Amino acid sequence: MHGPAMFRSRKAKTTAESQAQNDDLVVIVDRAVNPYLVMFHEPASYRAEQMRALRNRLATLNADAEPKTLVVTSASRSEGKTVTALNLAMALSELERQQVVVVDADLRRPSIERYLNLNPGPGLSDVLQGDVPLEKALRPVGFRRLMVLGAGTRVNNPADVLNGSRIDELFARLKERFQYIVIDTPPVLPSTDAGVLAARADGTLFVLRLEHTLKGSAREALRSLQELGANVLGTFVSELRGRDPESDPDLRYDSVED
């Protein structure tokens, strides 16, 4: 990852008693969460460490240590942007005293709640249209200090909903509570939504899928983001091939057992 200056998994068992004590208790069930969320399933793995490396680089770029909004997007579908956004948000939430929220701003094909095995609830679209207060739309994920703002009720005009002045007000309110706001958007080329949000965010992370993303598409998407005023921090390459960390002893660093 490169760019200009920017700016453990917890498993629990539910019981009738615990639910009675806290109706808002959210529990992530291991087998139900998307298997590509390595920060949840394999927090000690090599791949999880790569997400922490990305997190640390972003934290270093945030020299003023102020709350930041970070858009995660890609040129087209199936690049890995949503998985990257969720893993990054989980990695950020591991930092001491860091409150983090991941926002599903893909109002066309929302997937954050599905990846986390959460039932769809009121979310971004409802808040922006004034139908639901922000506090009622925010939900704990069950992983450290991470919360989620889902996409909310389906709308016929996603671009209009996201392009209003209320999105700036929402970002400002989220910054009052969270250190990092990680925003999953639609891909850049099929719609204007990602560009609109990236222009309002503090930084944008562009996800490329190795041997999948076309060079021309990537260039076009990056040019579009930059023309709209997005601060593109760098690129994150998914499905990078090379030495296997699971079988190469040079890449493993397991704890010594007594």
Secondary structure, 3 states (H helix, E strand, C coil): CCCCCCCCCCCCCCCHHHHHHCCCCCCCCHHHCCCCCHHHHCCCCHHHHHHHHHHHHHHHHCCCCCCEEEEEEECCCCCCHHHHHHHHHHHHHCCCCCCEEEEECCCCCCCHHHHCCCCCCCCHHHHHCCCCCHHHHEEECCCCCEEEECCCCCCCCHHHHHCCCHHHHHHHHHHHHCCEEEEECCCCCCCCHHHHHHHHCCEEEEEEECCCCCHHHHHHHHHHHHHCCCCEEEEEEECCCCCCCCCCHHHCCCCCCC
